[in-house]
């Protein structure tokens, strides 16, 4: 009886680990992910390239509080100089290209974002350094948080 109980317990535990439990992967509840995606949409519409950082946090590509460098070059996103997983790369690269074109760039434009670690408080605060207003010029757009959107021409 004890062996059967132990076997059942182990099977249930392994089953829970193998299920698609996004909370376990990111530590974020579904409602928190929904709110983060809402903020990401706002940031996208405002021309803030940090929207893609928020997307990457939701998808578990960038953990909260951990250093990262996200780059987009020729409409290809990398995080810490690593390519994105194949199942996400296409949607991220397409969204980045649409963002760049919407903000006056073209397929050769690039941007990069680096941070010592994103915090939920910074993501949700429209006045945080992460979400500060962009300074525009003809060839480069920089915000005071150190993010850069530039043309590679």
C-alpha positions as CSV (number, residue, x, y, z in Angstrom):
1,X,0.0,0.0,0.0
2,X,2.8,2.4,0.9
3,X,4.5,1.6,-2.4
4,X,1.3,2.3,-4.4
5,X,0.8,5.6,-2.6
6,X,4.4,6.6,-3.3
7,X,4.2,5.7,-6.9
8,X,0.9,7.6,-7.3
9,X,2.4,10.6,-5.6
10,X,5.5,10.6,-7.8
11,X,3.3,10.2,-10.9
12,X,1.2,13.2,-9.9
13,X,4.2,15.3,-9.2
14,X,5.8,14.5,-12.6
15,X,2.5,15.1,-14.3
16,X,2.3,18.5,-12.7
17,X,5.8,19.3,-13.8
18,X,5.1,18.3,-17.4
19,X,1.8,20.2,-17.8
20,X,1.9,23.5,-19.5
21,X,1.8,25.5,-16.3
22,X,2.9,29.0,-17.2
23,X,2.8,30.1,-13.6
24,X,5.6,27.6,-12.8
25,X,7.6,28.8,-15.8
26,X,7.4,32.6,-15.0
27,X,6.1,32.9,-11.5
28,X,3.3,35.1,-12.8
29,X,-0.4,34.5,-12.5
30,X,-2.6,34.6,-15.6
31,X,-4.2,37.8,-14.3
32,X,-0.7,39.4,-13.9
33,X,0.3,38.3,-17.4
34,X,-2.9,39.9,-18.7
35,X,-2.1,43.2,-17.0
36,X,1.4,43.1,-18.2
37,X,0.2,42.6,-21.8
38,X,-2.1,45.5,-21.4
39,X,0.9,47.7,-20.4
40,X,2.9,46.3,-23.3
41,X,0.2,47.4,-25.7
42,X,0.2,50.9,-24.2
43,X,4.0,51.1,-24.5
44,X,3.8,49.8,-28.1
45,X,1.3,52.5,-29.0
46,X,3.4,55.2,-27.3
47,X,6.5,54.2,-29.3
48,X,8.4,52.8,-26.3
49,X,10.5,49.8,-27.4
50,X,10.5,48.4,-23.9
51,X,7.1,46.9,-24.8
52,X,9.1,43.9,-26.1
53,X,10.9,43.5,-22.7
54,X,7.5,43.2,-21.1
55,X,6.4,40.6,-23.7
56,X,9.6,38.7,-22.9
57,X,8.9,38.7,-19.2
58,X,5.4,37.4,-19.8
59,X,6.8,34.6,-22.0
60,X,9.5,33.7,-19.4
61,X,12.4,34.8,-21.7
62,X,13.6,37.5,-19.2
63,X,13.2,36.9,-15.5
64,X,12.3,39.8,-13.3
65,X,15.2,41.3,-11.5
66,X,17.9,39.7,-13.7
67,X,20.3,41.6,-16.0
68,X,19.4,41.4,-19.7
69,X,20.3,42.9,-23.0
70,X,17.7,42.7,-25.7
71,X,18.6,43.7,-29.2
72,X,16.8,43.9,-32.5
73,X,18.9,44.1,-35.6
74,X,17.5,43.6,-39.1
75,X,14.2,42.7,-37.5
76,X,15.7,39.8,-35.5
77,X,15.4,39.8,-31.7
78,X,18.1,38.4,-29.5
79,X,18.3,38.3,-25.7
80,X,21.8,38.3,-24.1
81,X,23.1,37.6,-27.7
82,X,21.1,34.4,-27.9
83,X,18.4,33.7,-30.5
84,X,14.9,33.3,-29.3
85,X,13.3,29.9,-29.2
86,X,12.0,28.9,-32.6
87,X,8.3,28.8,-31.4
88,X,8.5,32.5,-30.4
89,X,11.1,34.0,-32.8
90,X,8.8,34.6,-35.7
91,X,6.1,36.4,-33.7
92,X,8.6,38.6,-31.8
93,X,10.5,39.5,-35.0
94,X,7.3,40.3,-36.9
95,X,6.1,42.5,-34.0
96,X,9.5,44.3,-33.8
97,X,9.4,45.0,-37.5
98,X,5.9,46.4,-37.3
99,X,6.9,48.6,-34.4
100,X,10.0,49.9,-36.2
101,X,8.0,50.7,-39.4
102,X,5.2,52.3,-37.3
103,X,7.8,54.6,-35.7
104,X,9.5,55.7,-39.0
105,X,12.2,53.1,-39.4
106,X,12.6,50.3,-42.0
107,X,13.7,46.7,-42.1
108,X,17.4,47.7,-41.4
109,X,16.6,49.8,-38.3
110,X,17.7,48.4,-35.0
111,X,17.3,49.0,-31.3
112,X,18.7,47.6,-28.1
113,X,17.6,47.7,-24.5
114,X,19.7,46.7,-21.5
115,X,18.9,46.8,-17.8
116,X,20.2,45.4,-14.5
117,X,16.8,43.9,-13.9
118,X,13.2,44.8,-14.6
119,X,10.8,45.3,-11.8
120,X,7.0,45.1,-11.9
121,X,6.8,48.5,-10.1
122,X,8.8,50.1,-13.0
123,X,6.6,48.4,-15.6
124,X,3.4,49.5,-14.1
125,X,4.6,53.1,-13.3
126,X,4.1,55.3,-16.3
127,X,6.6,57.8,-14.8
128,X,9.4,55.2,-14.1
129,X,12.7,55.4,-15.8
130,X,11.8,52.3,-17.9
131,X,8.8,54.2,-19.4
132,X,10.1,57.7,-19.7
133,X,9.4,59.7,-22.8
134,X,11.4,59.3,-25.9
135,X,13.7,62.1,-27.3
136,X,13.3,62.1,-31.1
137,X,15.7,63.2,-33.8
138,X,15.9,62.3,-37.5
139,X,18.3,59.4,-37.1
140,X,18.1,58.3,-33.5
141,X,15.6,58.0,-30.7
142,X,16.9,57.7,-27.2
143,X,15.1,57.6,-23.9
144,X,16.9,58.6,-20.7
145,X,16.7,55.0,-19.5
146,X,19.4,54.1,-22.0
147,X,17.2,52.4,-24.6
148,X,18.2,53.2,-28.2
149,X,16.2,53.0,-31.4
150,X,18.5,53.9,-34.3
151,X,18.8,53.4,-38.0
152,X,21.7,51.3,-39.1
153,X,22.3,53.5,-42.2
